[in-house]
Amino acid sequence: MKLLRTLFLACAVPMALSASERAEVKMTCPLDGTEFTAVQDFSGYAAGMRLDLKKMGAINQPWALARCPECGFPLSRKHFTDDEIRRLKEIVASERFRTEALPATAWFALGVVQEELKTEAFEIGRTYLSASWEIEEERGFEAYARTARRAIAWFDRAATELKEQPDRRKDLHLARYLPVELFRRLGDFEQAQSRLNRLPDMSGSGIAWLPAALQTQARLIAAKDKSPHDDGEDPRRK
């Protein structure tokens, strides 16, 4: 049976809500049967977006990802097939999971699991991008840099894979764009400028905010500004 293709948690954001909603939920680990309670996000209101796609406003980003307190498995969904559980048990028991994923945050651990499952590159990149939002608040710049560089590597791989998939044009443009932002946040302005220079014309990308974001990137890189910014923010306002 085909193994799990995706472990990425997708959640709808009801725009009518004015605040994020979180609650403790009783959960059971599908791998070892451990019962535990975890905080979960149920809704939120996005009032803007950063240049790295992190939504802003009354919304938690990334969404809380439950994790088994015994084996450390990140629960991105509820139901798994027997074959998936068998493979996931092998991954969680591996030396790599114990040394790399177990000490890390939940979203980073999910990225490691996805790598082992050979999930598509763009999805892995998005998971590590989510991990970078989680890590920047919890672990400091060194951990953020490690995670951002992991995301860049997977977005680069995705950009190669998606070239031959015309129905994934938006994902291709994002895979090319996001390393610009991540290198800028890392303070590697030379790489950020190089990546920006190599981008093709994005006017027909189908992503409405992208042309303005690229103009903002050019200004921020020139100013050697590595701080977070909104997608349309002009640093000269400050």
TIDO-635712 format. One line per 2 residues: number of its first residue (from 1); their letters; for each residue x, y, z of N, C-alpha, C. Coordinates in Angstrom, 2 decimals. Layout:
<nodes>
NUM = A = X/Y/Z/X/Y/Z/X/Y/Z; ...
</nodes>
This chain:
<nodes>
1 = MK = 0.85/-1.20/0.00/0.00/0.00/0.00/0.88/1.24/0.00; 0.42/2.24/-0.74/1.22/3.47/-0.82/1.30/4.14/0.54
3 = LL = 2.51/4.53/0.91/2.72/5.14/2.21/2.15/6.55/2.24; 2.03/7.07/3.42/1.51/8.40/3.65/2.19/9.43/2.77
5 = RT = 1.40/10.18/1.99/1.97/11.21/1.11/2.19/12.52/1.86; 1.29/12.81/2.79/1.39/14.12/3.44/1.11/14.04/4.92
7 = LF = 1.87/14.81/5.67/1.62/14.95/7.10/1.40/16.40/7.47; 1.18/17.24/6.45/1.06/18.66/6.72/-0.36/19.00/7.13
9 = LA = -0.51/19.73/8.22/-1.82/20.06/8.75/-2.36/21.30/8.06; -3.50/21.17/7.38/-4.13/22.31/6.72/-5.39/22.68/7.48
11 = CA = -5.52/23.93/7.85/-6.66/24.37/8.63/-7.32/25.57/7.96; -8.65/25.60/7.94/-9.37/26.73/7.39/-9.37/27.87/8.40
13 = VP = -9.39/29.12/7.91/-9.39/30.29/8.77/-10.69/31.07/8.55; -11.68/30.95/9.42/-12.93/31.68/9.25/-12.69/33.17/9.42
15 = MA = -12.90/33.97/8.36/-12.56/35.37/8.38/-13.51/36.19/9.24; -14.64/35.63/9.65/-15.59/36.41/10.44/-15.20/36.48/11.91
17 = LS = -14.24/35.69/12.32/-13.87/35.64/13.72/-12.95/36.80/14.08; -13.00/37.24/15.33/-12.18/38.38/15.75/-11.05/37.95/16.66
19 = AS = -10.98/36.69/17.04/-9.93/36.24/17.94/-9.63/34.78/17.67; -8.40/34.37/18.01/-8.04/32.97/17.84/-8.68/32.15/18.96
21 = ER = -8.97/30.91/18.66/-9.58/30.04/19.64/-8.69/28.82/19.85; -8.34/28.55/21.11/-7.52/27.40/21.47/-8.22/26.65/22.60
23 = AE = -7.95/25.36/22.65/-8.53/24.55/23.73/-7.69/23.31/23.95; -7.76/22.77/25.15/-7.08/21.51/25.44/-7.95/20.35/24.95
25 = VK = -7.30/19.42/24.29/-8.02/18.29/23.69/-7.38/16.98/24.16; -8.19/16.00/24.49/-7.65/14.68/24.84/-7.28/13.95/23.56
27 = MT = -6.09/13.39/23.53/-5.59/12.74/22.33/-4.96/11.39/22.67; -4.83/10.56/21.66/-4.18/9.26/21.81/-3.15/9.11/20.72
29 = CP = -1.94/8.78/21.09/-0.89/8.59/20.10/-1.20/7.34/19.26; -1.20/7.46/17.94/-1.51/6.30/17.10/-0.39/5.26/17.06
31 = LD = 0.78/5.62/17.58/1.92/4.70/17.52/2.06/3.85/18.76; 1.88/4.44/19.94/2.08/3.66/21.16/0.88/3.67/22.11
33 = GT = -0.21/4.33/21.69/-1.43/4.32/22.51/-1.42/5.25/23.70; -0.39/6.08/23.86/-0.33/7.01/24.99/-1.48/8.01/24.93
35 = EF = -2.20/8.17/26.02/-3.26/9.16/26.11/-2.72/10.41/26.78; -3.01/11.57/26.22/-2.49/12.82/26.77/-3.40/13.97/26.37
37 = TA = -3.15/15.12/26.95/-3.91/16.33/26.64/-2.99/17.33/25.96; -3.47/17.94/24.88/-2.66/18.90/24.14/-3.50/20.10/23.75
39 = VQ = -2.86/21.26/23.70/-3.53/22.47/23.24/-3.64/22.43/21.73; -4.83/22.74/21.21/-5.06/22.75/19.76/-5.73/24.06/19.35
41 = DF = -5.42/24.52/18.13/-6.03/25.72/17.57/-7.23/25.32/16.73; -8.31/26.10/16.86/-9.53/25.80/16.12/-9.94/26.91/15.16
43 = SG = -9.48/28.11/15.38/-9.85/29.20/14.48/-8.93/30.38/14.71; -9.06/31.35/13.84/-8.27/32.56/13.97/-8.64/33.55/12.88
45 = YA = -8.19/34.77/13.04/-8.48/35.82/12.07/-7.16/36.42/11.59; -6.89/36.30/10.30/-5.67/36.84/9.72/-5.91/38.25/9.23
47 = AG = -5.14/39.20/9.74/-5.30/40.60/9.36/-4.10/41.10/8.57; -3.30/40.21/8.06/-2.12/40.59/7.30/-1.18/39.41/7.18
49 = MR = -0.05/39.63/6.53/0.89/38.55/6.32/2.31/39.11/6.24; 3.25/38.40/6.82/4.64/38.79/6.72/5.21/38.35/5.37
51 = LD = 6.38/38.84/5.07/7.04/38.47/3.82/7.39/36.99/3.76; 7.44/36.31/4.91/7.71/34.87/4.91/6.43/34.04/4.98
53 = LK = 5.29/34.68/4.69/3.96/34.05/4.63/3.31/33.81/5.99; 3.97/34.19/7.06/3.35/34.03/8.37/2.19/35.00/8.51
55 = KM = 0.98/34.46/8.77/-0.19/35.30/8.92/-0.12/36.07/10.23; -0.65/37.29/10.19/-0.64/38.16/11.35/-2.07/38.46/11.78
57 = GA = -2.22/38.88/13.03/-3.53/39.18/13.55/-3.88/38.25/14.69; -5.18/38.07/14.90/-5.64/37.20/15.99/-5.63/35.75/15.51
59 = IN = -4.44/35.26/15.28/-4.27/33.91/14.75/-2.93/33.36/15.22; -2.88/32.10/15.57/-1.64/31.48/16.02/-0.94/30.84/14.83
61 = QP = 0.33/31.20/14.63/1.13/30.69/13.53/2.49/30.25/14.05; 2.88/29.01/13.83/2.07/27.98/13.18/0.98/27.46/14.12
63 = WA = 0.03/26.74/13.55/-0.98/26.11/14.38/-0.31/25.14/15.35; -0.87/25.05/16.56/-0.31/24.14/17.56/-0.32/22.71/17.03
65 = LA = 0.79/22.05/17.16/0.93/20.67/16.68/1.12/19.76/17.88; 0.16/18.88/18.12/0.24/17.98/19.27/1.40/17.01/19.10
67 = RC = 1.96/16.60/20.25/3.11/15.70/20.21/3.02/14.69/21.35; 3.21/13.44/21.03/3.14/12.40/22.04/4.23/12.61/23.10
69 = PE = 3.86/12.68/24.37/4.87/12.91/25.42/5.80/11.72/25.65; 5.43/10.55/25.11/6.27/9.37/25.30/7.24/9.16/24.15
71 = CG = 6.74/9.06/22.93/7.63/8.76/21.79/8.04/9.98/21.01; 7.37/11.13/21.23/7.74/12.35/20.56/7.16/12.53/19.17
73 = FP = 6.26/11.64/18.76/5.68/11.72/17.42/4.76/12.94/17.31; 4.93/13.77/16.26/4.04/14.93/16.04/2.78/14.50/15.32
75 = LS = 1.64/14.73/15.96/0.36/14.27/15.41/-0.22/15.34/14.49; -0.03/15.18/13.19/-0.54/16.15/12.23/-1.95/15.82/11.78
77 = RK = -2.40/14.61/12.04/-3.78/14.22/11.75/-4.16/13.05/12.64; -5.44/12.66/12.58/-5.95/11.67/13.53/-5.80/10.22/13.07
79 = HF = -6.01/9.98/11.79/-6.15/8.60/11.33/-5.00/8.19/10.40; -4.50/6.99/10.62/-3.41/6.43/9.82/-3.75/4.98/9.49
81 = TD = -3.28/4.52/8.35/-3.47/3.11/7.99/-2.46/2.26/8.77; -2.68/0.96/8.76/-1.75/0.05/9.44/-0.35/0.14/8.85
83 = DE = -0.27/0.25/7.53/1.04/0.37/6.88/1.74/1.66/7.27; 0.98/2.74/7.35/1.56/4.02/7.75/2.07/3.95/9.18
85 = IR = 1.29/3.35/10.07/1.70/3.24/11.47/2.97/2.39/11.58; 3.03/1.32/10.82/4.21/0.46/10.84/5.47/1.25/10.43
87 = RL = 5.36/2.01/9.36/6.50/2.80/8.89/6.84/3.91/9.87; 5.83/4.57/10.42/6.07/5.65/11.36/6.73/5.15/12.65
89 = KE = 6.38/3.95/13.08/7.05/3.37/14.25/8.53/3.15/13.98; 8.86/2.73/12.77/10.26/2.55/12.40/11.01/3.88/12.44
91 = IV = 10.36/4.92/11.93/11.00/6.25/11.91/11.24/6.76/13.33; 10.22/6.67/14.18/10.32/7.17/15.54/11.37/6.40/16.35
93 = AS = 11.56/5.12/16.02/12.55/4.30/16.73/13.96/4.49/16.20; 14.12/5.26/15.12/15.43/5.40/14.48/16.35/6.33/15.26
95 = ER = 17.65/6.15/15.02/18.66/7.00/15.65/18.49/8.45/15.21; 18.16/8.65/13.96/17.99/10.02/13.47/16.86/10.74/14.20
97 = FR = 15.74/10.07/14.39/14.62/10.70/15.08/15.01/11.03/16.52; 15.69/10.10/17.18/16.07/10.32/18.58/17.03/11.49/18.73
99 = TE = 17.96/11.63/17.81/19.00/12.66/17.96/18.64/14.00/17.32; 17.83/13.96/16.24/17.54/15.19/15.51/16.14/15.72/15.76
101 = AL = 15.16/14.85/15.76/13.77/15.29/15.89/13.30/15.41/17.34; 13.68/14.45/18.17/13.17/14.42/19.54/13.51/15.69/20.32
103 = PA = 14.74/16.23/20.22/15.05/17.45/20.99/14.49/18.72/20.35; 13.99/18.63/19.13/13.55/19.81/18.38/12.09/20.13/18.68
105 = TA = 11.62/21.24/18.10/10.22/21.62/18.23/9.34/20.68/17.42; 8.04/20.76/17.64/7.10/19.82/17.01/7.11/19.93/15.48
107 = WF = 7.11/21.15/14.95/7.07/21.29/13.50/8.38/20.86/12.85; 9.50/21.09/13.52/10.78/20.61/12.98/10.77/19.08/12.97
109 = AL = 10.27/18.48/14.04/10.19/17.02/14.10/9.31/16.48/12.97; 8.23/17.19/12.67/7.37/16.78/11.56/8.13/16.82/10.25
111 = GV = 8.97/17.84/10.08/9.79/17.91/8.87/10.71/16.71/8.73; 11.31/16.28/9.83/12.18/15.10/9.80/11.38/13.86/9.40
113 = VQ = 10.18/13.72/9.97/9.32/12.59/9.61/8.98/12.63/8.14; 8.64/13.79/7.63/8.29/13.92/6.21/9.48/13.59/5.31
115 = EE = 10.68/13.97/5.72/11.87/13.62/4.94/11.99/12.10/4.84; 11.81/11.43/5.97/11.93/9.97/5.99/10.84/9.30/5.16
117 = LK = 9.67/9.93/5.10/8.57/9.39/4.30/8.68/9.75/2.82; 9.68/10.59/2.51/9.87/11.06/1.12/8.64/11.80/0.61
119 = TE = 8.10/12.66/1.47/7.03/13.57/1.08/7.58/14.53/0.04; 6.71/15.11/-0.79/7.20/16.00/-1.85/7.96/17.19/-1.25
121 = AF = 8.92/17.69/-2.01/9.85/18.70/-1.52/9.15/19.99/-1.09; 8.18/20.45/-1.87/7.53/21.72/-1.54/6.82/21.63/-0.19
123 = EI = 6.19/20.52/0.08/5.49/20.34/1.34/6.47/20.30/2.51; 7.60/19.65/2.33/8.62/19.62/3.38/9.14/21.03/3.63
125 = GR = 9.36/21.78/2.54/9.80/23.16/2.70/8.81/23.98/3.50; 7.52/23.81/3.21/6.50/24.56/3.95/6.47/24.15/5.42
127 = TY = 6.72/22.88/5.71/6.76/22.45/7.11/7.92/23.10/7.85; 9.10/23.11/7.23/10.23/23.77/7.90/10.04/25.28/7.99
129 = LS = 9.31/25.86/7.03/8.98/27.28/7.13/8.11/27.50/8.37; 7.11/26.65/8.57/6.28/26.74/9.78/7.13/26.55/11.03
131 = AS = 8.08/25.62/10.95/8.98/25.40/12.09/9.81/26.64/12.39; 10.16/27.40/11.35/10.95/28.61/11.58/10.17/29.65/12.36
133 = WE = 8.84/29.73/12.14/8.01/30.66/12.91/7.96/30.22/14.37; 7.85/28.91/14.57/7.80/28.34/15.90/9.12/28.56/16.64
135 = IE = 10.21/28.33/15.93/11.53/28.35/16.55/12.02/29.76/16.85; 11.65/30.73/16.00/12.16/32.09/16.20/11.73/32.65/17.55
137 = EE = 10.61/32.19/18.07/10.12/32.67/19.36/10.62/31.81/20.52; 10.90/30.54/20.25/11.21/29.62/21.33/12.71/29.36/21.53
139 = RG = 13.48/29.34/20.43/14.85/28.82/20.52/15.94/29.83/20.15; 15.61/31.00/19.63/16.63/31.98/19.31/17.15/31.86/17.89
141 = FE = 18.11/32.75/17.56/18.54/32.89/16.17/19.28/31.67/15.64; 20.12/31.04/16.43/20.88/29.90/15.93/19.96/28.77/15.47
143 = AY = 18.94/28.48/16.27/17.98/27.44/15.89/17.16/27.89/14.69; 16.82/29.18/14.67/16.07/29.72/13.53/16.89/29.56/12.25
145 = AR = 18.16/29.90/12.31/19.01/29.83/11.12/19.11/28.40/10.60; 19.26/27.45/11.49/19.33/26.05/11.09/18.06/25.62/10.37
147 = TA = 16.93/26.05/10.91/15.64/25.68/10.34/15.39/26.39/9.02; 15.72/27.67/8.96/15.53/28.44/7.72/16.37/27.85/6.59
149 = RR = 17.60/27.46/6.90/18.45/26.88/5.86/17.91/25.52/5.40; 17.31/24.78/6.31/16.68/23.52/5.93/15.51/23.79/4.97
151 = AI = 14.73/24.82/5.29/13.60/25.19/4.42/14.11/25.61/3.05; 15.17/26.41/3.01/15.73/26.85/1.73/16.13/25.66/0.87
153 = AW = 16.81/24.70/1.47/17.26/23.52/0.72/16.09/22.78/0.08; 15.00/22.66/0.82/13.84/21.94/0.28/13.08/22.77/-0.74
155 = FD = 13.05/24.09/-0.57/12.42/24.93/-1.59/13.23/24.91/-2.88; 14.55/24.86/-2.76/15.38/24.75/-3.97/15.10/23.44/-4.70
157 = RA = 14.97/22.38/-3.94/14.66/21.09/-4.55/13.27/21.12/-5.19; 12.34/21.77/-4.50/10.98/21.88/-5.03/10.94/22.68/-6.32
159 = AT = 11.74/23.75/-6.39/11.75/24.57/-7.60/12.18/23.75/-8.81; 13.09/22.82/-8.61/13.51/21.94/-9.70/12.40/20.96/-10.06
161 = EL = 11.78/20.36/-9.06/10.73/19.38/-9.30/9.50/19.98/-9.97; 9.15/21.21/-9.60/7.90/21.82/-10.05/7.99/22.43/-11.44
163 = KE = 9.18/22.51/-11.99/9.33/23.08/-13.34/8.50/22.34/-14.37; 8.36/21.05/-14.19/7.64/20.22/-15.16/6.19/20.00/-14.78
165 = QP = 5.67/20.81/-13.86/4.28/20.66/-13.43/3.53/21.98/-13.63; 2.99/22.20/-14.83/2.34/23.48/-15.13/1.16/23.80/-14.23
167 = DR = 0.53/22.81/-13.63/-0.60/23.05/-12.75/-0.15/23.51/-11.36; 1.16/23.55/-11.13/1.70/23.98/-9.83/2.51/25.27/-9.96
169 = RK = 2.10/26.16/-10.86/2.87/27.38/-11.11/3.02/28.24/-9.86; 1.95/28.38/-9.09/2.02/29.21/-7.89/3.01/28.63/-6.89
171 = DL = 2.99/27.33/-6.71/3.94/26.69/-5.80/5.37/26.90/-6.30; 5.56/26.82/-7.61/6.89/27.04/-8.18/7.38/28.46/-7.88
173 = HL = 6.50/29.45/-8.07/6.91/30.83/-7.79/7.23/31.02/-6.31; 6.45/30.40/-5.43/6.73/30.52/-4.00/8.04/29.84/-3.64
175 = AR = 8.30/28.68/-4.25/9.55/27.97/-3.97/10.76/28.79/-4.41; 10.61/29.59/-5.44/11.70/30.46/-5.90/11.81/31.72/-5.06
177 = YL = 10.67/32.23/-4.61/10.66/33.48/-3.86/11.12/33.32/-2.41; 10.65/32.30/-1.72/10.88/32.20/-0.28/12.35/32.19/0.14
179 = PV = 13.26/31.56/-0.64/14.68/31.68/-0.25/15.19/33.12/-0.22; 14.64/34.01/-1.05/15.02/35.42/-0.99/14.74/35.97/0.40
181 = EL = 13.52/35.75/0.86/13.12/36.23/2.18/13.92/35.57/3.29; 14.12/34.26/3.20/14.82/33.55/4.28/16.29/33.94/4.35
183 = FR = 16.95/34.11/3.22/18.33/34.58/3.25/18.40/35.99/3.83; 17.43/36.83/3.50/17.41/38.19/4.07/17.26/38.12/5.58
185 = RL = 16.34/37.29/6.07/16.15/37.16/7.51/17.39/36.61/8.20; 18.16/35.82/7.49/19.40/35.28/8.04/20.53/36.31/8.03
187 = GD = 20.30/37.43/7.37/21.34/38.45/7.27/22.34/38.17/6.17; 22.04/37.20/5.31/22.91/36.88/4.17/22.41/37.68/2.97
189 = FE = 22.72/38.97/2.96/22.16/39.87/1.96/22.72/39.62/0.57; 23.94/39.11/0.50/24.52/38.80/-0.81/23.72/37.68/-1.49
191 = QA = 23.43/36.63/-0.73/22.64/35.54/-1.28/21.21/35.98/-1.59; 20.65/36.79/-0.69/19.29/37.27/-0.91/19.20/38.08/-2.20
193 = QS = 20.18/38.96/-2.42/20.19/39.77/-3.65/20.41/38.90/-4.87; 21.30/37.93/-4.75/21.56/37.02/-5.87/20.30/36.26/-6.25
195 = RL = 19.58/35.76/-5.25/18.33/35.03/-5.52/17.28/35.96/-6.13; 17.21/37.18/-5.63/16.25/38.14/-6.16/16.56/38.44/-7.63
197 = NR = 17.83/38.59/-7.93/18.23/38.89/-9.31/17.90/37.76/-10.27; 17.91/36.54/-9.76/17.69/35.37/-10.61/16.22/35.05/-10.82
199 = LP = 15.33/35.74/-10.12/13.91/35.44/-10.26/13.41/35.85/-11.64; 12.57/35.03/-12.26/11.96/35.42/-13.52/10.89/36.49/-13.28
201 = DM = 10.33/37.02/-14.34/9.27/38.01/-14.22/8.08/37.40/-13.47; 7.67/38.05/-12.39/6.60/37.51/-11.55/5.26/38.21/-11.80
203 = SG = 5.18/39.08/-12.79/3.95/39.84/-13.03/2.79/38.92/-13.38; 3.06/37.78/-13.99/2.00/36.85/-14.35/1.96/35.63/-13.46
205 = SG = 2.44/35.77/-12.24/2.53/34.62/-11.32/1.17/34.16/-10.82; 0.17/35.04/-10.84/-1.12/34.69/-10.26/-1.16/34.90/-8.76
207 = IA = -0.08/35.43/-8.19/-0.01/35.71/-6.76/-0.04/37.22/-6.61; -1.18/37.75/-6.20/-1.42/39.20/-6.25/-0.40/40.02/-5.47
209 = WL = 0.03/39.52/-4.33/0.91/40.31/-3.47/2.37/40.22/-3.84; 2.73/39.28/-4.71/4.15/38.99/-4.95/4.93/40.13/-5.60
211 = PA = 4.43/40.81/-6.64/5.23/41.91/-7.23/5.58/42.99/-6.22; 4.62/43.39/-5.37/4.90/44.41/-4.35/5.90/43.88/-3.32
213 = AL = 5.77/42.59/-2.98/6.70/41.99/-2.01/8.12/42.01/-2.54; 8.29/41.78/-3.82/9.63/41.78/-4.41/10.24/43.18/-4.38
215 = QT = 9.41/44.20/-4.58/9.91/45.57/-4.48/10.35/45.87/-3.05; 9.56/45.40/-2.10/9.92/45.57/-0.69/11.21/44.83/-0.37
217 = QA = 11.36/43.63/-0.89/12.59/42.86/-0.67/13.81/43.63/-1.16; 13.71/44.23/-2.33/14.84/44.96/-2.88/15.25/46.10/-1.95
219 = RL = 14.27/46.82/-1.40/14.58/47.92/-0.48/15.19/47.41/0.82; 14.62/46.33/1.35/15.12/45.80/2.62/16.53/45.25/2.48
221 = IA = 16.79/44.56/1.39/18.14/44.02/1.16/19.15/45.15/1.03; 18.80/46.18/0.28/19.69/47.33/0.11/19.98/48.01/1.45
223 = AK = 18.96/48.02/2.33/19.12/48.64/3.65/19.77/47.69/4.66; 20.07/46.45/4.24/20.62/45.41/5.13/19.74/45.24/6.37
225 = DK = 18.47/45.13/6.11/17.46/44.97/7.15/17.03/43.50/7.18; 17.29/42.82/8.29/16.93/41.40/8.39/15.75/41.15/9.32
227 = SP = 15.05/42.18/9.71/13.93/42.02/10.62/12.67/41.59/9.87; 11.68/41.05/10.59/10.42/40.66/9.93/9.68/41.89/9.42
229 = HD = 9.02/41.74/8.27/8.23/42.84/7.70/6.96/42.30/7.07; 5.95/43.17/6.98/4.74/42.83/6.27/5.04/42.72/4.78
231 = DG = 4.14/42.06/4.05/4.39/41.83/2.63/4.40/43.12/1.81; 3.75/44.16/2.25/3.74/45.39/1.48/4.35/46.56/2.21
233 = ED = 5.08/46.30/3.26/5.60/47.37/4.11/6.79/48.06/3.48; 6.80/49.37/3.53/7.92/50.16/3.04/8.76/50.60/4.23
235 = PR = 10.03/50.16/4.34/10.84/50.48/5.50/11.11/51.98/5.65; 10.90/52.75/4.60/11.14/54.20/4.68/10.08/54.90/5.52
237 = RK = 8.97/54.19/5.84/7.95/54.77/6.72/8.45/54.87/8.15; 9.43/54.08/8.50/9.87/53.98/9.90/10.83/55.12/10.24
</nodes>
